[in-house]
């Protein structure tokens, strides 16, 4: 699952809490395959759209 995070892209921490509240391990450089194969987290997308006032 590919989660969204607020703030800097990655600042060296080993894990962080995603927009949907999931504690997730972080990597410095996700591979291209990570981006292609991992589906986006629907809960993160919904929360970000709600914060912007846009529809999913």
mmCIF file as Biopython writes it, N, C-alpha, C and O atoms, coordinates in Angstrom:
data_model
#
loop_
_atom_site.group_PDB
_atom_site.id
_atom_site.type_symbol
_atom_site.label_atom_id
_atom_site.label_alt_id
_atom_site.label_comp_id
_atom_site.label_asym_id
_atom_site.label_entity_id
_atom_site.label_seq_id
_atom_site.pdbx_PDB_ins_code
_atom_site.Cartn_x
_atom_site.Cartn_y
_atom_site.Cartn_z
_atom_site.occupancy
_atom_site.B_iso_or_equiv
_atom_site.auth_seq_id
_atom_site.auth_asym_id
_atom_site.pdbx_PDB_model_num
ATOM 1   N N  . UNK A ? 1  ? 0.846   -1.171 0.000   1.0 0.0 1  A 1 
ATOM 2   C CA . UNK A ? 1  ? 0.000   0.000  0.000   1.0 0.0 1  A 1 
ATOM 3   C C  . UNK A ? 1  ? 0.891   1.234  0.000   1.0 0.0 1  A 1 
ATOM 4   O O  . UNK A ? 1  ? 1.849   1.310  0.770   1.0 0.0 1  A 1 
ATOM 5   N N  . UNK A ? 2  ? 0.587   2.188  -0.848  1.0 0.0 2  A 1 
ATOM 6   C CA . UNK A ? 2  ? 1.354   3.434  -0.922  1.0 0.0 2  A 1 
ATOM 7   C C  . UNK A ? 2  ? 0.572   4.516  -0.180  1.0 0.0 2  A 1 
ATOM 8   O O  . UNK A ? 2  ? -0.512  4.917  -0.605  1.0 0.0 2  A 1 
ATOM 9   N N  . UNK A ? 3  ? 1.134   4.979  0.927   1.0 0.0 3  A 1 
ATOM 10  C CA . UNK A ? 3  ? 0.481   5.984  1.758   1.0 0.0 3  A 1 
ATOM 11  C C  . UNK A ? 3  ? 1.006   7.382  1.438   1.0 0.0 3  A 1 
ATOM 12  O O  . UNK A ? 3  ? 2.087   7.542  0.870   1.0 0.0 3  A 1 
ATOM 13  N N  . UNK A ? 4  ? 0.227   8.376  1.810   1.0 0.0 4  A 1 
ATOM 14  C CA . UNK A ? 4  ? 0.634   9.778  1.663   1.0 0.0 4  A 1 
ATOM 15  C C  . UNK A ? 4  ? 1.098   10.301 3.016   1.0 0.0 4  A 1 
ATOM 16  O O  . UNK A ? 4  ? 0.609   9.881  4.065   1.0 0.0 4  A 1 
ATOM 17  N N  . UNK A ? 5  ? 2.052   11.228 2.968   1.0 0.0 5  A 1 
ATOM 18  C CA . UNK A ? 5  ? 2.594   11.834 4.180   1.0 0.0 5  A 1 
ATOM 19  C C  . UNK A ? 5  ? 2.622   13.340 4.024   1.0 0.0 5  A 1 
ATOM 20  O O  . UNK A ? 5  ? 2.831   13.860 2.928   1.0 0.0 5  A 1 
ATOM 21  N N  . UNK A ? 6  ? 2.412   14.025 5.110   1.0 0.0 6  A 1 
ATOM 22  C CA . UNK A ? 6  ? 2.494   15.490 5.106   1.0 0.0 6  A 1 
ATOM 23  C C  . UNK A ? 6  ? 3.941   15.891 5.370   1.0 0.0 6  A 1 
ATOM 24  O O  . UNK A ? 6  ? 4.691   15.139 5.992   1.0 0.0 6  A 1 
ATOM 25  N N  . UNK A ? 7  ? 4.327   17.053 4.906   1.0 0.0 7  A 1 
ATOM 26  C CA . UNK A ? 7  ? 5.658   17.568 5.197   1.0 0.0 7  A 1 
ATOM 27  C C  . UNK A ? 7  ? 6.687   17.155 4.171   1.0 0.0 7  A 1 
ATOM 28  O O  . UNK A ? 7  ? 6.353   16.852 3.025   1.0 0.0 7  A 1 
ATOM 29  N N  . UNK A ? 8  ? 7.960   17.144 4.593   1.0 0.0 8  A 1 
ATOM 30  C CA . UNK A ? 8  ? 9.049   16.848 3.654   1.0 0.0 8  A 1 
ATOM 31  C C  . UNK A ? 8  ? 8.927   15.441 3.075   1.0 0.0 8  A 1 
ATOM 32  O O  . UNK A ? 8  ? 8.349   14.542 3.686   1.0 0.0 8  A 1 
ATOM 33  N N  . UNK A ? 9  ? 9.475   15.284 1.908   1.0 0.0 9  A 1 
ATOM 34  C CA . UNK A ? 9  ? 9.396   14.002 1.211   1.0 0.0 9  A 1 
ATOM 35  C C  . UNK A ? 9  ? 9.961   12.880 2.066   1.0 0.0 9  A 1 
ATOM 36  O O  . UNK A ? 9  ? 9.335   11.830 2.208   1.0 0.0 9  A 1 
ATOM 37  N N  . UNK A ? 10 ? 11.117  13.091 2.626   1.0 0.0 10 A 1 
ATOM 38  C CA . UNK A ? 10 ? 11.724  12.144 3.553   1.0 0.0 10 A 1 
ATOM 39  C C  . UNK A ? 10 ? 12.837  12.887 4.266   1.0 0.0 10 A 1 
ATOM 40  O O  . UNK A ? 10 ? 13.696  13.491 3.624   1.0 0.0 10 A 1 
ATOM 41  N N  . UNK A ? 11 ? 12.825  12.845 5.580   1.0 0.0 11 A 1 
ATOM 42  C CA . UNK A ? 11 ? 13.881  13.574 6.295   1.0 0.0 11 A 1 
ATOM 43  C C  . UNK A ? 11 ? 14.711  12.666 7.186   1.0 0.0 11 A 1 
ATOM 44  O O  . UNK A ? 11 ? 15.219  13.105 8.218   1.0 0.0 11 A 1 
ATOM 45  N N  . UNK A ? 12 ? 14.852  11.416 6.802   1.0 0.0 12 A 1 
ATOM 46  C CA . UNK A ? 12 ? 15.753  10.505 7.479   1.0 0.0 12 A 1 
ATOM 47  C C  . UNK A ? 12 ? 15.156  9.658  8.588   1.0 0.0 12 A 1 
ATOM 48  O O  . UNK A ? 12 ? 15.840  8.790  9.132   1.0 0.0 12 A 1 
ATOM 49  N N  . UNK A ? 13 ? 13.903  9.887  8.934   1.0 0.0 13 A 1 
ATOM 50  C CA . UNK A ? 13 ? 13.319  9.082  10.006  1.0 0.0 13 A 1 
ATOM 51  C C  . UNK A ? 13 ? 13.004  7.678  9.484   1.0 0.0 13 A 1 
ATOM 52  O O  . UNK A ? 13 ? 12.648  7.523  8.316   1.0 0.0 13 A 1 
ATOM 53  N N  . UNK A ? 14 ? 13.132  6.647  10.340  1.0 0.0 14 A 1 
ATOM 54  C CA . UNK A ? 14 ? 12.902  5.273  9.900   1.0 0.0 14 A 1 
ATOM 55  C C  . UNK A ? 14 ? 11.425  4.943  9.690   1.0 0.0 14 A 1 
ATOM 56  O O  . UNK A ? 14 ? 11.098  4.028  8.935   1.0 0.0 14 A 1 
ATOM 57  N N  . UNK A ? 15 ? 10.531  5.683  10.353  1.0 0.0 15 A 1 
ATOM 58  C CA . UNK A ? 15 ? 9.097   5.466  10.161  1.0 0.0 15 A 1 
ATOM 59  C C  . UNK A ? 15 ? 8.355   6.763  10.448  1.0 0.0 15 A 1 
ATOM 60  O O  . UNK A ? 15 ? 8.885   7.673  11.085  1.0 0.0 15 A 1 
ATOM 61  N N  . UNK A ? 16 ? 7.131   6.828  9.969   1.0 0.0 16 A 1 
ATOM 62  C CA . UNK A ? 16 ? 6.315   8.024  10.161  1.0 0.0 16 A 1 
ATOM 63  C C  . UNK A ? 16 ? 4.853   7.606  10.110  1.0 0.0 16 A 1 
ATOM 64  O O  . UNK A ? 16 ? 4.538   6.485  9.708   1.0 0.0 16 A 1 
ATOM 65  N N  . UNK A ? 17 ? 3.964   8.498  10.513  1.0 0.0 17 A 1 
ATOM 66  C CA . UNK A ? 17 ? 2.539   8.233  10.472  1.0 0.0 17 A 1 
ATOM 67  C C  . UNK A ? 17 ? 1.949   8.873  9.221   1.0 0.0 17 A 1 
ATOM 68  O O  . UNK A ? 17 ? 2.125   10.067 8.980   1.0 0.0 17 A 1 
ATOM 69  N N  . UNK A ? 18 ? 1.255   8.074  8.436   1.0 0.0 18 A 1 
ATOM 70  C CA . UNK A ? 18 ? 0.675   8.556  7.180   1.0 0.0 18 A 1 
ATOM 71  C C  . UNK A ? 18 ? -0.546  9.427  7.450   1.0 0.0 18 A 1 
ATOM 72  O O  . UNK A ? 18 ? -1.002  9.535  8.589   1.0 0.0 18 A 1 
ATOM 73  N N  . UNK A ? 19 ? -1.069  10.044 6.404   1.0 0.0 19 A 1 
ATOM 74  C CA . UNK A ? 19 ? -2.250  10.896 6.494   1.0 0.0 19 A 1 
ATOM 75  C C  . UNK A ? 19 ? -3.432  10.137 7.095   1.0 0.0 19 A 1 
ATOM 76  O O  . UNK A ? 19 ? -4.229  10.715 7.834   1.0 0.0 19 A 1 
ATOM 77  N N  . UNK A ? 20 ? -3.550  8.843  6.780   1.0 0.0 20 A 1 
ATOM 78  C CA . UNK A ? 20 ? -4.678  8.042  7.288   1.0 0.0 20 A 1 
ATOM 79  C C  . UNK A ? 20 ? -4.434  7.496  8.689   1.0 0.0 20 A 1 
ATOM 80  O O  . UNK A ? 20 ? -5.303  6.825  9.246   1.0 0.0 20 A 1 
ATOM 81  N N  . UNK A ? 21 ? -3.254  7.773  9.276   1.0 0.0 21 A 1 
ATOM 82  C CA . UNK A ? 21 ? -2.965  7.341  10.632  1.0 0.0 21 A 1 
ATOM 83  C C  . UNK A ? 21 ? -2.209  6.045  10.755  1.0 0.0 21 A 1 
ATOM 84  O O  . UNK A ? 21 ? -2.047  5.539  11.865  1.0 0.0 21 A 1 
ATOM 85  N N  . UNK A ? 22 ? -1.736  5.480  9.652   1.0 0.0 22 A 1 
ATOM 86  C CA . UNK A ? 22 ? -0.984  4.228  9.670   1.0 0.0 22 A 1 
ATOM 87  C C  . UNK A ? 22 ? 0.492   4.504  9.912   1.0 0.0 22 A 1 
ATOM 88  O O  . UNK A ? 22 ? 1.099   5.312  9.209   1.0 0.0 22 A 1 
ATOM 89  N N  . UNK A ? 23 ? 1.069   3.838  10.904  1.0 0.0 23 A 1 
ATOM 90  C CA . UNK A ? 23 ? 2.508   3.953  11.165  1.0 0.0 23 A 1 
ATOM 91  C C  . UNK A ? 23 ? 3.223   3.105  10.121  1.0 0.0 23 A 1 
ATOM 92  O O  . UNK A ? 23 ? 2.963   1.907  10.016  1.0 0.0 23 A 1 
ATOM 93  N N  . UNK A ? 24 ? 4.122   3.714  9.347   1.0 0.0 24 A 1 
ATOM 94  C CA . UNK A ? 24 ? 4.709   3.063  8.185   1.0 0.0 24 A 1 
ATOM 95  C C  . UNK A ? 24 ? 6.221   3.259  8.159   1.0 0.0 24 A 1 
ATOM 96  O O  . UNK A ? 24 ? 6.716   4.344  8.462   1.0 0.0 24 A 1 
ATOM 97  N N  . UNK A ? 25 ? 6.951   2.210  7.798   1.0 0.0 25 A 1 
ATOM 98  C CA . UNK A ? 25 ? 8.388   2.322  7.610   1.0 0.0 25 A 1 
ATOM 99  C C  . UNK A ? 25 ? 8.685   3.186  6.388   1.0 0.0 25 A 1 
ATOM 100 O O  . UNK A ? 25 ? 7.954   3.150  5.398   1.0 0.0 25 A 1 
ATOM 101 N N  . UNK A ? 26 ? 9.751   3.952  6.468   1.0 0.0 26 A 1 
ATOM 102 C CA . UNK A ? 26 ? 10.116  4.872  5.387   1.0 0.0 26 A 1 
ATOM 103 C C  . UNK A ? 26 ? 11.368  4.376  4.669   1.0 0.0 26 A 1 
ATOM 104 O O  . UNK A ? 26 ? 12.239  3.752  5.276   1.0 0.0 26 A 1 
ATOM 105 N N  . UNK A ? 27 ? 11.446  4.660  3.374   1.0 0.0 27 A 1 
ATOM 106 C CA . UNK A ? 27 ? 12.654  4.389  2.598   1.0 0.0 27 A 1 
ATOM 107 C C  . UNK A ? 27 ? 13.097  5.688  1.947   1.0 0.0 27 A 1 
ATOM 108 O O  . UNK A ? 27 ? 12.271  6.536  1.610   1.0 0.0 27 A 1 
ATOM 109 N N  . UNK A ? 28 ? 14.402  5.839  1.771   1.0 0.0 28 A 1 
ATOM 110 C CA . UNK A ? 28 ? 14.944  7.074  1.194   1.0 0.0 28 A 1 
ATOM 111 C C  . UNK A ? 28 ? 14.532  7.241  -0.259  1.0 0.0 28 A 1 
ATOM 112 O O  . UNK A ? 28 ? 14.142  8.333  -0.673  1.0 0.0 28 A 1 
ATOM 113 N N  . UNK A ? 29 ? 14.613  6.181  -1.027  1.0 0.0 29 A 1 
ATOM 114 C CA . UNK A ? 29 ? 14.305  6.246  -2.451  1.0 0.0 29 A 1 
ATOM 115 C C  . UNK A ? 29 ? 13.459  5.052  -2.852  1.0 0.0 29 A 1 
ATOM 116 O O  . UNK A ? 29 ? 14.000  3.976  -3.107  1.0 0.0 29 A 1 
ATOM 117 N N  . UNK A ? 30 ? 12.127  5.216  -2.916  1.0 0.0 30 A 1 
ATOM 118 C CA . UNK A ? 30 ? 11.315  4.089  -3.392  1.0 0.0 30 A 1 
ATOM 119 C C  . UNK A ? 30 ? 11.673  3.766  -4.837  1.0 0.0 30 A 1 
ATOM 120 O O  . UNK A ? 30 ? 11.947  4.662  -5.636  1.0 0.0 30 A 1 
ATOM 121 N N  . UNK A ? 31 ? 11.666  2.489  -5.158  1.0 0.0 31 A 1 
ATOM 122 C CA . UNK A ? 31 ? 11.982  2.091  -6.527  1.0 0.0 31 A 1 
ATOM 123 C C  . UNK A ? 31 ? 10.803  2.420  -7.451  1.0 0.0 31 A 1 
ATOM 124 O O  . UNK A ? 31 ? 9.686   2.644  -6.984  1.0 0.0 31 A 1 
ATOM 125 N N  . UNK A ? 32 ? 11.054  2.445  -8.730  1.0 0.0 32 A 1 
ATOM 126 C CA . UNK A ? 32 ? 9.990   2.674  -9.703  1.0 0.0 32 A 1 
ATOM 127 C C  . UNK A ? 32 ? 8.934   1.571  -9.590  1.0 0.0 32 A 1 
ATOM 128 O O  . UNK A ? 32 ? 7.739   1.827  -9.740  1.0 0.0 32 A 1 
ATOM 129 N N  . UNK A ? 33 ? 9.382   0.358  -9.329  1.0 0.0 33 A 1 
ATOM 130 C CA . UNK A ? 33 ? 8.450   -0.758 -9.171  1.0 0.0 33 A 1 
ATOM 131 C C  . UNK A ? 33 ? 7.538   -0.547 -7.957  1.0 0.0 33 A 1 
ATOM 132 O O  . UNK A ? 33 ? 6.361   -0.906 -7.998  1.0 0.0 33 A 1 
ATOM 133 N N  . UNK A ? 34 ? 8.076   0.032  -6.881  1.0 0.0 34 A 1 
ATOM 134 C CA . UNK A ? 34 ? 7.241   0.351  -5.714  1.0 0.0 34 A 1 
ATOM 135 C C  . UNK A ? 34 ? 6.077   1.249  -6.129  1.0 0.0 34 A 1 
ATOM 136 O O  . UNK A ? 34 ? 4.939   1.029  -5.714  1.0 0.0 34 A 1 
ATOM 137 N N  . UNK A ? 35 ? 6.363   2.258  -6.944  1.0 0.0 35 A 1 
ATOM 138 C CA . UNK A ? 35 ? 5.326   3.203  -7.366  1.0 0.0 35 A 1 
ATOM 139 C C  . UNK A ? 35 ? 4.311   2.563  -8.302  1.0 0.0 35 A 1 
ATOM 140 O O  . UNK A ? 35 ? 3.125   2.891  -8.256  1.0 0.0 35 A 1 
ATOM 141 N N  . UNK A ? 36 ? 4.771   1.658  -9.144  1.0 0.0 36 A 1 
ATOM 142 C CA . UNK A ? 36 ? 3.883   1.035  -10.121 1.0 0.0 36 A 1 
ATOM 143 C C  . UNK A ? 36 ? 3.014   -0.046 -9.477  1.0 0.0 36 A 1 
ATOM 144 O O  . UNK A ? 36 ? 1.825   -0.146 -9.779  1.0 0.0 36 A 1 
ATOM 145 N N  . UNK A ? 37 ? 3.589   -0.838 -8.609  1.0 0.0 37 A 1 
ATOM 146 C CA . UNK A ? 37 ? 2.892   -2.009 -8.073  1.0 0.0 37 A 1 
ATOM 147 C C  . UNK A ? 37 ? 2.056   -1.728 -6.831  1.0 0.0 37 A 1 
ATOM 148 O O  . UNK A ? 37 ? 1.038   -2.385 -6.614  1.0 0.0 37 A 1 
ATOM 149 N N  . UNK A ? 38 ? 2.464   -0.773 -6.022  1.0 0.0 38 A 1 
ATOM 150 C CA . UNK A ? 38 ? 1.744   -0.531 -4.764  1.0 0.0 38 A 1 
ATOM 151 C C  . UNK A ? 38 ? 0.541   0.380  -5.024  1.0 0.0 38 A 1 
ATOM 152 O O  . UNK A ? 38 ? 0.701   1.498  -5.514  1.0 0.0 38 A 1 
ATOM 153 N N  . UNK A ? 39 ? -0.646  -0.093 -4.699  1.0 0.0 39 A 1 
ATOM 154 C CA . UNK A ? 39 ? -1.825  0.761  -4.890  1.0 0.0 39 A 1 
ATOM 155 C C  . UNK A ? 39 ? -1.830  1.907  -3.880  1.0 0.0 39 A 1 
ATOM 156 O O  . UNK A ? 39 ? -1.349  1.760  -2.756  1.0 0.0 39 A 1 
ATOM 157 N N  . UNK A ? 40 ? -2.370  3.031  -4.288  1.0 0.0 40 A 1 
ATOM 158 C CA . UNK A ? 40 ? -2.497  4.171  -3.381  1.0 0.0 40 A 1 
ATOM 159 C C  . UNK A ? 40 ? -3.511  3.853  -2.290  1.0 0.0 40 A 1 
ATOM 160 O O  . UNK A ? 40 ? -4.490  3.145  -2.527  1.0 0.0 40 A 1 
ATOM 161 N N  . UNK A ? 41 ? -3.275  4.373  -1.113  1.0 0.0 41 A 1 
ATOM 162 C CA . UNK A ? 41 ? -4.181  4.176  0.011   1.0 0.0 41 A 1 
ATOM 163 C C  . UNK A ? 41 ? -5.426  5.049  -0.189  1.0 0.0 41 A 1 
ATOM 164 O O  . UNK A ? 41 ? -5.325  6.274  -0.254  1.0 0.0 41 A 1 
ATOM 165 N N  . UNK A ? 42 ? -6.581  4.423  -0.284  1.0 0.0 42 A 1 
ATOM 166 C CA . UNK A ? 42 ? -7.829  5.158  -0.496  1.0 0.0 42 A 1 
ATOM 167 C C  . UNK A ? 42 ? -8.132  6.090  0.674   1.0 0.0 42 A 1 
ATOM 168 O O  . UNK A ? 42 ? -8.647  7.190  0.472   1.0 0.0 42 A 1 
ATOM 169 N N  . UNK A ? 43 ? -7.815  5.659  1.898   1.0 0.0 43 A 1 
ATOM 170 C CA . UNK A ? 43 ? -8.075  6.504  3.068   1.0 0.0 43 A 1 
ATOM 171 C C  . UNK A ? 43 ? -7.205  7.764  3.041   1.0 0.0 43 A 1 
ATOM 172 O O  . UNK A ? 43 ? -7.683  8.844  3.388   1.0 0.0 43 A 1 
ATOM 173 N N  . UNK A ? 44 ? -5.949  7.645  2.639   1.0 0.0 44 A 1 
ATOM 174 C CA . UNK A ? 44 ? -5.078  8.823  2.509   1.0 0.0 44 A 1 
ATOM 175 C C  . UNK A ? 44 ? -5.632  9.770  1.438   1.0 0.0 44 A 1 
ATOM 176 O O  . UNK A ? 44 ? -5.723  10.978 1.655   1.0 0.0 44 A 1 
ATOM 177 N N  . UNK A ? 45 ? -6.001  9.206  0.280   1.0 0.0 45 A 1 
ATOM 178 C CA . UNK A ? 45 ? -6.540  10.041 -0.803  1.0 0.0 45 A 1 
ATOM 179 C C  . UNK A ? 45 ? -7.804  10.764 -0.373  1.0 0.0 45 A 1 
ATOM 180 O O  . UNK A ? 45 ? -7.969  11.949 -0.659  1.0 0.0 45 A 1 
ATOM 181 N N  . UNK A ? 46 ? -8.695  10.062 0.312   1.0 0.0 46 A 1 
ATOM 182 C CA . UNK A ? 46 ? -9.946  10.670 0.776   1.0 0.0 46 A 1 
ATOM 183 C C  . UNK A ? 46 ? -9.665  11.801 1.757   1.0 0.0 46 A 1 
ATOM 184 O O  . UNK A ? 46 ? -10.266 12.871 1.662   1.0 0.0 46 A 1 
ATOM 185 N N  . UNK A ? 47 ? -8.757  11.568 2.697   1.0 0.0 47 A 1 
ATOM 186 C CA . UNK A ? 47 ? -8.426  12.595 3.686   1.0 0.0 47 A 1 
ATOM 187 C C  . UNK A ? 47 ? -7.800  13.822 3.038   1.0 0.0 47 A 1 
ATOM 188 O O  . UNK A ? 47 ? -8.120  14.946 3.423   1.0 0.0 47 A 1 
ATOM 189 N N  . UNK A ? 48 ? -6.921  13.633 2.065   1.0 0.0 48 A 1 
ATOM 190 C CA . UNK A ? 48 ? -6.290  14.770 1.390   1.0 0.0 48 A 1 
ATOM 191 C C  . UNK A ? 48 ? -7.313  15.565 0.567   1.0 0.0 48 A 1 
ATOM 192 O O  . UNK A ? 48 ? -7.291  16.795 0.568   1.0 0.0 48 A 1 
ATOM 193 N N  . UNK A ? 49 ? -8.192  14.868 -0.123  1.0 0.0 49 A 1 
ATOM 194 C CA . UNK A ? 49 ? -9.233  15.551 -0.884  1.0 0.0 49 A 1 
ATOM 195 C C  . UNK A ? 49 ? -10.187 16.314 0.037   1.0 0.0 49 A 1 
ATOM 196 O O  . UNK A ? 49 ? -10.604 17.426 -0.287  1.0 0.0 49 A 1 
ATOM 197 N N  . UNK A ? 50 ? -10.527 15.727 1.170   1.0 0.0 50 A 1 
ATOM 198 C CA . UNK A ? 50 ? -11.404 16.411 2.130   1.0 0.0 50 A 1 
ATOM 199 C C  . UNK A ? 50 ? -10.745 17.681 2.667   1.0 0.0 50 A 1 
ATOM 200 O O  . UNK A ? 50 ? -11.410 18.703 2.839   1.0 0.0 50 A 1 
ATOM 201 N N  . UNK A ? 51 ? -9.445  17.615 2.931   1.0 0.0 51 A 1 
ATOM 202 C CA . UNK A ? 51 ? -8.709  18.783 3.430   1.0 0.0 51 A 1 
ATOM 203 C C  . UNK A ? 51 ? -8.684  19.913 2.395   1.0 0.0 51 A 1 
ATOM 204 O O  . UNK A ? 51 ? -8.682  21.090 2.756   1.0 0.0 51 A 1 
ATOM 205 N N  . UNK A ? 52 ? -8.664  19.548 1.105   1.0 0.0 52 A 1 
ATOM 206 C CA . UNK A ? 52 ? -8.646  20.555 0.032   1.0 0.0 52 A 1 
ATOM 207 C C  . UNK A ? 52 ? -10.036 20.974 -0.400  1.0 0.0 52 A 1 
ATOM 208 O O  . UNK A ? 52 ? -10.205 21.967 -1.107  1.0 0.0 52 A 1 
ATOM 209 N N  . UNK A ? 53 ? -11.038 20.208 0.032   1.0 0.0 53 A 1 
ATOM 210 C CA . UNK A ? 53 ? -12.406 20.510 -0.375  1.0 0.0 53 A 1 
ATOM 211 C C  . UNK A ? 53 ? -12.697 20.071 -1.804  1.0 0.0 53 A 1 
ATOM 212 O O  . UNK A ? 53 ? -13.539 20.659 -2.483  1.0 0.0 53 A 1 
ATOM 213 N N  . UNK A ? 54 ? -11.987 19.023 -2.261  1.0 0.0 54 A 1 
ATOM 214 C CA . UNK A ? 54 ? -12.204 18.491 -3.601  1.0 0.0 54 A 1 
ATOM 215 C C  . UNK A ? 54 ? -12.791 17.097 -3.495  1.0 0.0 54 A 1 
ATOM 216 O O  . UNK A ? 54 ? -12.751 16.477 -2.433  1.0 0.0 54 A 1 
ATOM 217 N N  . UNK A ? 55 ? -13.339 16.606 -4.598  1.0 0.0 55 A 1 
ATOM 218 C CA . UNK A ? 55 ? -13.904 15.265 -4.608  1.0 0.0 55 A 1 
ATOM 219 C C  . UNK A ? 55 ? -12.877 14.252 -5.061  1.0 0.0 55 A 1 
ATOM 220 O O  . UNK A ? 55 ? -11.957 14.575 -5.812  1.0 0.0 55 A 1 
ATOM 221 N N  . UNK A ? 56 ? -13.041 13.023 -4.602  1.0 0.0 56 A 1 
ATOM 222 C CA . UNK A ? 56 ? -12.138 11.926 -4.984  1.0 0.0 56 A 1 
ATOM 223 C C  . UNK A ? 56 ? -12.491 11.469 -6.366  1.0 0.0 56 A 1 
ATOM 224 O O  . UNK A ? 56 ? -11.860 10.552 -6.893  1.0 0.0 56 A 1 
#
